[in-house]
Amino acid sequence: MNMHFDTTTQNTRTRAASRRHFLADVGMGFTGLALGTMLQRDGIVRADELKSANTANTAVHIPPKAKSVIWIFLIGGMSQMESFDPKPALNKYAGMSIDETPYSGALESPYLKKNLREFVAGLHHPHPKLFPMQVGYQRYGASGLEISDWWPHLGGVIDDVAIVRSMWTTDNNHGAQLQFHTGRHALEGQFPTIGSWVHYGLGSLNDNLPSFCVIGTPIADCCGGVGAHGANYLGPEHDGIRLNVDPNHPLPFATPGSDVYREEQLNEFQLLNRLNQLSAVEYPDDPALQARIKAYELAFRMQSALPDVINFSAETAETHAMYGLTQDSTRTFGQQCLVARRLVESGVRFVQLFHGSNGGAGEWDAHGGLKNNHTTLCGQVDQPIAALLKDLKQRGLLDETLVVIGTEFGRTPGFQNSDGRDHHPYGFSVALAGGGVKGGIAHGATDEIGFHAVEDRHYVTDLHATVLHQLGLDSRRLEIPGRKRLELDHGHPIHGIL
């Protein structure tokens, strides 16, 4: 790149320079040191300039049990009764109104209104006529945990899984997708997500990869959009980075094109870095600028590192078959789960996997045709998730990798239309495995018809607190100056599964 400077113009600009620019110019050596220190502190420096601080953070609050998290989110609201919390009473009293059964108290429970904050009043209601289970269930493993027949592969590894059957939230519309990730109701706006808190608290284990990666199509704008993997006031450098599961194009919008030589791009990045450093003198406290400096450097390194990570040819045929890469129904999500394993194996802290995005509320939102809907969707994710757990275990990674399977809320015990279930925030299930979690146990409970979480109730930030706890972090010690957080934001670790 040839650059010509007009000295006349340059002199004019120098005369017009601000006092701050003058002081910055004469003290640029100190400014460079300050910027280098800032970048080193934040874990983004070039290896040939300073020793990278982008390694395991030893300043954890408590002894960690895990190093990484794979956070799987099923968009739209999976039914708890047809997955991890079977309810035979629904079959026994099918077609009857709840108040005609021994469980009429469900409609009189204080939880019905106490924990509900409606986006649109009256839009979603309990639906009192009971809808039978749409699939059978059985006991799996030595533990004998009961899950539905739509999850046979997960049943095969159930002794490594803990199910929490007593989750609840306050949003009965799909803003609950954002709430599941931030802990705050969508009416309150956007807040840092669990992945961004992990990134903020621990940094990265790999200089060449993002610490917080997002795979699959995220939730739609209607339900929180990029806010479900955003950092909000923590700063954009802690946002999740979206990746494509494509070795040729793994990083959207961050490759220069096939006609640009790497050496040419390196020169461009060096120029951009110098210009950004000059801007940093003028605006030393601009978080967007700091994030941009880091992003350019990391993006350059990722162009080389990511294709190697997202490379299925490096895996055996047996691994391809185990994840379902040889079948149309499981190939897409199987590839995403396999990449998740390869990312944590390479030192990525937090991998957020989305399934079921459809540009709206999400594919798991089975207001009608629940049987066909969940048969198809469970068939897409069951084998890949089980393969992920098996693969992590056989590689010695499950003990240090916490896997979470969640959804924004459950489905109503009662009919909606003729063959579906409505939104249900009062009681639903999540599953966890690895990372110091006990396997083969069910914690908490809903009532006999799956309506209310009634035993060991856990709001969604309890799940967040559990993840942070296993990583060695206490959310109460992650407070940000000037940002008072509520007790609800912190939650309590679910010690019963640890």
C-alpha positions in Angstrom: 0.0 0.0 0.0 1.6 3.3 -1.1 0.8 6.3 1.0 1.7 9.9 0.2 1.5 12.6 2.9 1.1 16.3 1.9 3.4 18.1 4.2 1.5 21.4 3.9 -1.7 19.7 4.9 0.1 17.9 7.6 1.5 21.2 9.1 -1.9 22.8 8.9 -3.4 19.9 10.9 -0.6 20.0 13.4 -1.2 23.7 14.1 -4.9 22.9 14.6 -4.2 19.9 16.9 -5.7 20.0 20.3 -3.6 20.2 23.5 -4.5 16.6 24.2 -3.1 15.5 20.8 0.1 17.4 21.4 0.6 15.8 24.8 -0.3 12.4 23.3 2.2 12.9 20.5 5.1 13.8 22.7 4.3 11.0 25.1 3.4 8.4 22.6 5.9 6.0 24.1 4.0 6.0 27.4 0.6 5.9 25.5 1.8 2.7 23.8 2.7 1.2 27.1 -0.6 2.1 28.6 -2.5 0.7 25.6 -0.4 -2.5 25.7 -1.1 -2.9 29.4 -4.8 -2.3 28.8 -4.9 -5.0 26.0 -2.8 -7.4 28.1 -5.1 -6.9 31.1 -8.1 -7.7 28.9 -6.3 -10.7 27.3 -5.8 -9.5 23.8 -2.2 -8.8 22.8 -0.1 -9.9 19.9 2.3 -12.7 20.9 5.4 -11.1 19.5 4.8 -7.8 21.4 3.9 -8.9 24.9 3.4 -12.2 26.7 -0.3 -12.9 26.4 -2.5 -12.9 29.4 -5.1 -14.8 27.5 -4.7 -17.9 29.6 -6.6 -19.5 32.4 -7.6 -17.0 35.0 -6.4 -18.1 38.4 -8.2 -15.4 40.3 -11.4 -17.5 40.7 -13.5 -17.1 43.7 -13.9 -20.7 44.7 -12.2 -24.0 43.5 -13.6 -24.6 40.0 -15.0 -28.0 38.9 -15.3 -27.1 35.2 -13.4 -25.1 32.6 -16.0 -24.8 29.8 -19.7 -24.7 29.2 -21.8 -26.0 26.3 -25.2 -24.3 26.6 -27.8 -25.9 24.4 -31.0 -23.9 24.0 -34.2 -25.3 22.3 -36.1 -22.3 21.0 -39.9 -22.2 21.5 -40.6 -24.0 24.7 -40.2 -27.8 24.9 -42.9 -29.7 26.7 -41.7 -31.0 30.1 -44.3 -33.8 30.1 -43.1 -35.2 26.8 -39.4 -35.0 27.6 -37.9 -35.0 31.1 -40.9 -35.0 33.5 -43.5 -37.7 32.4 -46.9 -37.3 34.0 -49.1 -40.5 33.8 -51.9 -38.6 35.6 -52.5 -36.7 32.4 -53.5 -40.0 30.7 -55.6 -41.0 33.6 -57.6 -37.8 33.7 -57.4 -36.9 30.0 -60.3 -34.8 28.7 -61.4 -33.8 32.2 -61.2 -30.3 33.6 -58.5 -29.8 36.2 -61.2 -28.8 38.8 -62.8 -32.2 38.2 -59.7 -34.0 39.3 -57.9 -34.4 42.6 -55.5 -31.6 41.4 -58.0 -28.7 41.3 -55.6 -26.8 43.6 -53.4 -26.1 40.7 -55.8 -23.4 39.5 -56.0 -21.9 43.0 -52.2 -21.8 43.7 -50.7 -18.5 44.6 -48.0 -19.2 42.1 -50.6 -18.7 39.3 -50.3 -15.0 39.6 -47.5 -14.4 42.0 -44.8 -15.4 39.6 -46.4 -14.2 36.4 -45.7 -10.9 34.6 -47.6 -10.9 31.4 -46.5 -9.1 28.3 -50.1 -9.1 27.0 -52.7 -9.7 29.7 -54.8 -12.8 29.2 -53.1 -13.8 26.0 -51.9 -17.1 27.4 -53.9 -19.0 30.1 -53.8 -22.4 31.8 -56.2 -24.3 29.6 -58.0 -26.5 32.2 -59.0 -29.5 30.0 -56.2 -32.0 30.4 -54.3 -33.2 27.4 -52.8 -36.7 27.6 -49.2 -37.4 27.1 -48.4 -37.8 23.4 -45.6 -40.3 23.8 -44.7 -43.1 26.2 -41.9 -43.1 28.7 -39.6 -45.5 30.5 -36.8 -45.8 33.1 -33.3 -45.7 31.7 -29.9 -46.6 33.0 -28.9 -48.0 36.4 -30.4 -44.9 38.0 -33.9 -45.7 36.5 -34.6 -42.0 35.6 -37.8 -41.7 33.7 -37.8 -39.7 30.5 -39.9 -39.9 27.3 -39.5 -42.3 24.5 -38.6 -39.3 22.2 -35.2 -39.3 24.0 -33.9 -42.9 23.7 -30.3 -41.9 23.0 -30.1 -39.5 25.9 -31.6 -42.4 27.9 -28.6 -44.4 27.0 -26.3 -41.9 28.9 -28.8 -40.9 31.5 -26.5 -42.0 34.4 -24.3 -39.0 33.5 -27.3 -36.6 33.5 -29.0 -34.6 36.2 -32.5 -33.4 35.5 -33.9 -30.3 37.3 -37.7 -30.6 37.1 -38.6 -27.5 39.1 -37.6 -24.5 37.0 -39.9 -21.5 36.7 -39.9 -18.1 35.1 -42.2 -15.1 35.0 -42.7 -14.4 31.3 -45.5 -16.4 29.6 -44.6 -15.2 26.2 -41.4 -15.7 24.1 -39.6 -12.8 25.7 -38.8 -15.7 28.1 -36.1 -16.7 25.7 -34.2 -13.5 26.6 -35.1 -13.9 30.2 -33.6 -17.5 30.3 -30.3 -16.0 29.2 -30.2 -12.8 31.3 -32.5 -13.5 34.2 -34.5 -10.3 33.6 -38.0 -10.0 32.2 -38.0 -8.7 28.6 -40.0 -5.6 29.8 -37.0 -4.5 31.7 -34.8 -4.5 28.6 -31.5 -6.2 27.8 -28.9 -7.2 30.3 -25.6 -9.2 30.2 -26.2 -12.9 29.4 -24.7 -15.9 31.2 -22.2 -16.4 28.4 -21.0 -12.8 28.7 -20.6 -13.1 32.5 -18.4 -16.2 32.0 -16.3 -14.3 29.4 -16.0 -11.3 31.7 -15.1 -13.4 34.7 -12.6 -15.8 33.2 -11.4 -14.7 29.8 -10.1 -17.2 27.3 -7.9 -20.3 27.3 -6.8 -19.8 23.6 -5.3 -16.7 22.0 -6.7 -17.5 18.6 -10.3 -18.3 19.3 -13.2 -16.4 20.9 -13.9 -17.2 24.5 -17.7 -17.0 23.9 -18.9 -18.7 20.6 -22.4 -18.9 19.2 -23.5 -21.7 16.9 -26.7 -22.1 15.0 -29.3 -19.5 14.3 -30.0 -17.3 17.4 -33.4 -16.3 18.6 -35.4 -13.9 16.5 -35.7 -10.2 17.1 -39.2 -10.7 18.4 -37.9 -12.5 21.4 -34.6 -10.8 22.3 -32.5 -11.3 19.2 -28.8 -10.8 19.6 -29.5 -9.8 23.2 -29.6 -13.5 24.0 -25.9 -13.7 23.5 -25.0 -10.1 24.2 -23.0 -8.5 27.0 -24.9 -5.2 27.3 -23.3 -3.0 29.9 -20.3 -5.3 30.3 -19.1 -4.0 26.9 -19.2 -5.3 23.4 -15.9 -7.2 23.8 -17.9 -9.7 25.9 -20.5 -10.4 23.3 -20.8 -13.9 21.9 -19.2 -14.4 18.4 -21.3 -16.1 15.8 -19.6 -19.0 13.9 -20.7 -20.9 10.8 -20.3 -24.6 10.9 -18.5 -24.5 7.5 -14.7 -24.9 7.3 -14.6 -22.7 4.2 -16.5 -19.8 5.7 -16.5 -20.3 9.5 -16.6 -16.6 10.5 -19.4 -14.5 8.9 -18.3 -11.2 7.4 -14.7 -11.6 8.6 -12.7 -12.9 5.6 -11.1 -10.6 3.1 -12.0 -12.6 0.0 -10.0 -15.0 -2.1 -8.3 -12.2 -4.1 -6.5 -10.7 -1.0 -3.1 -12.0 0.0 -2.6 -12.6 3.7 0.5 -10.3 3.7 -1.6 -7.5 2.2 -4.3 -8.0 4.8 -1.7 -8.1 7.6 -0.5 -4.6 6.5 -4.1 -3.4 6.5 -4.6 -4.7 10.0 -1.4 -3.0 11.2 -2.5 0.3 9.8 -5.9 -0.1 11.4 -4.3 -0.9 14.7 -2.2 2.3 14.5 -5.2 4.4 13.7 -7.2 2.8 16.5 -4.4 3.5 18.9 -4.5 7.1 17.9 -8.2 7.2 18.5 -7.7 5.5 21.9 -5.6 8.5 23.0 -8.5 10.8 22.2 -11.1 8.5 23.6 -9.4 6.3 26.3 -12.6 5.2 27.9 -14.6 4.3 24.8 -15.6 0.6 25.3 -16.6 0.3 21.6 -13.1 1.4 20.5 -11.5 -1.0 22.9 -13.7 -3.8 21.6 -12.8 -2.9 18.0 -9.1 -3.0 18.6 -9.5 -6.5 20.1 -11.9 -7.6 17.4 -9.5 -6.8 14.5 -6.6 -8.6 16.1 -8.7 -11.6 17.1 -10.5 -11.8 13.7 -7.1 -11.9 11.9 -5.9 -14.8 14.1 -9.2 -16.6 13.9 -9.1 -16.8 10.1 -6.3 -19.3 10.4 -7.4 -21.1 13.6 -11.1 -21.6 12.9 -10.9 -23.7 9.7 -8.8 -26.2 11.6 -11.3 -26.4 14.5 -14.3 -26.6 12.2 -12.9 -29.5 10.2 -15.0 -32.7 10.1 -12.5 -34.5 7.9 -10.2 -34.8 10.9 -12.8 -37.0 12.7 -13.2 -40.7 12.2 -16.1 -42.4 10.4 -17.2 -43.8 13.7 -17.4 -40.3 15.1 -19.4 -39.1 12.1 -21.9 -41.9 12.6 -22.2 -41.4 16.3 -23.1 -37.7 15.9 -25.6 -38.6 13.1 -23.7 -36.8 10.4 -24.6 -39.6 8.0 -28.4 -39.0 8.4 -30.3 -36.1 7.0 -32.4 -35.6 10.1 -29.5 -35.3 12.5 -26.7 -34.0 10.3 -27.1 -30.2 10.9 -27.4 -30.4 14.7 -24.9 -33.2 14.8 -22.3 -31.0 13.1 -23.0 -28.2 15.5 -22.5 -30.5 18.5 -19.3 -31.9 17.1 -18.0 -28.4 16.5 -18.9 -27.5 20.1 -16.8 -30.4 21.3 -13.9 -29.3 19.1 -14.2 -25.7 20.4 -14.1 -26.6 24.1 -11.3 -29.0 23.3 -9.4 -26.0 21.9 -10.0 -23.9 24.9 -13.2 -22.0 24.2 -14.9 -21.2 27.5 -18.6 -20.9 26.5 -20.3 -22.4 23.5 -23.9 -21.4 23.0 -25.9 -23.8 20.7 -29.3 -22.7 19.3 -31.8 -25.2 17.9 -35.2 -24.5 16.4 -34.9 -20.9 15.2 -37.6 -20.1 12.6 -37.5 -16.4 12.4 -40.3 -16.2 15.0 -41.2 -17.8 18.3 -39.3 -21.0 17.5 -40.0 -24.4 16.2 -40.6 -26.0 19.6 -43.6 -23.8 20.1 -46.2 -26.6 19.7 -49.6 -24.8 20.0 -50.9 -27.5 17.7 -49.7 -30.8 16.3 -47.5 -31.4 19.3 -46.9 -35.1 18.5 -45.6 -34.5 15.0 -43.7 -31.4 16.1 -41.8 -33.0 19.0 -41.3 -36.3 17.3 -39.4 -34.5 14.5 -37.5 -32.0 16.7 -36.5 -34.6 19.4 -35.3 -36.8 16.5 -33.0 -34.0 15.3 -31.3 -33.4 18.7 -31.5 -36.6 20.8 -28.7 -38.5 19.1 -26.3 -35.6 18.7 -26.6 -34.5 22.3 -26.1 -38.1 23.5 -23.1 -38.4 21.2 -21.7 -35.1 22.6 -21.8 -36.5 26.1 -20.3 -39.8 25.1 -17.6 -38.1 23.1 -16.6 -35.7 25.9 -16.5 -38.6 28.4 -14.4 -40.9 26.3 -11.9 -38.0 25.7 -11.7 -37.2 29.4 -13.4 -33.8 28.8 -16.8 -34.4 30.5 -15.5 -33.8 34.0 -14.3 -30.3 33.0 -17.1 -29.4 30.6 -20.6 -28.5 31.9 -23.3 -29.3 29.3 -26.7 -27.6 29.8 -29.9 -28.4 27.9 -32.6 -25.8 28.3 -35.7 -24.1 26.9 -37.5 -20.9 27.8 -40.5 -22.5 29.5 -42.7 -25.6 29.3 -46.1 -26.4 27.9 -49.5 -26.4 29.6 -50.9 -29.7 31.0 -54.2 -28.8 29.2 -55.3 -28.8 25.6 -54.8 -25.8 23.3 -56.8 -26.2 20.1 -57.2 -29.9 19.5 -53.7 -31.3 19.7 -51.3 -28.8 21.2 -50.1 -27.1 24.4 -49.8 -23.4 25.2 -46.9 -21.6 26.9 -46.2 -22.5 30.5 -43.8 -20.6 32.8 -44.9 -22.2 36.1 -42.9 -25.4 36.0 -40.5 -26.9 33.4 -37.3 -28.9 33.2 -33.7 -28.5 32.2 -30.9 -31.1 32.1 -27.2 -30.9 33.0 -24.2 -33.2 32.6 -20.5 -33.1 33.4 -18.6 -30.3 35.0 -19.0 -31.6 38.6 -22.7 -32.4 38.3 -24.0 -35.6 39.7 -25.4 -38.1 37.1 -28.5 -40.2 37.2 -30.6 -37.9 39.5 -33.7 -35.9 39.3 -33.9 -32.8 41.5 -37.0 -30.9 42.4 -40.5 -31.7 41.2 -43.7 -30.4 39.6 -47.1 -31.5 40.9 -48.8 -34.6 39.5 -50.0 -33.0 36.3 -46.9 -31.0 35.6 -48.4 -27.6 36.4 -46.5 -26.0 39.2 -42.9 -26.4 40.4 -43.6 -27.4 44.0 -40.4 -28.9 45.3 -37.0 -27.2 45.4 -38.3 -24.4 43.1 -35.6 -22.7 41.0 -35.9 -19.4 39.1 -33.7 -19.3 35.9 -30.9 -17.3 37.6 -30.3 -20.3 39.9 -29.2 -22.1 36.8 -26.9 -19.2 36.0 -25.5 -19.3 39.5 -24.9 -23.1 39.2 -22.9 -22.6 36.0 -20.8 -19.8 37.5 -20.2 -21.8 40.7 -18.9 -24.8 38.8 -16.5 -22.5 36.9 -15.2 -21.1 40.2 -17.2 -17.8 40.1 -19.5 -16.1 42.5 -21.9 -13.8 40.7 -22.1 -11.5 43.8 -18.4 -10.8 43.3 -18.8 -10.0 39.7 -20.6 -6.7 40.5 -19.8 -3.8 38.2 -19.1 -0.3 39.8 -22.2 1.9 39.3 -24.4 -1.1 38.3 -26.4 -2.2 41.3 -27.8 -5.7 40.7 -30.8 -7.2 42.3 -30.8 -10.4 44.4 -32.8 -12.0 41.6 -29.9 -11.4 39.3 -27.6 -13.6 41.3 -29.6 -16.7 42.1 -28.4 -19.6 44.2 -26.4 -22.6 43.0 -28.5 -25.8 42.8 -26.4 -27.7 45.3 -28.6 -30.7 45.2 -27.1 -31.7 41.8 -23.5 -30.9 42.6 
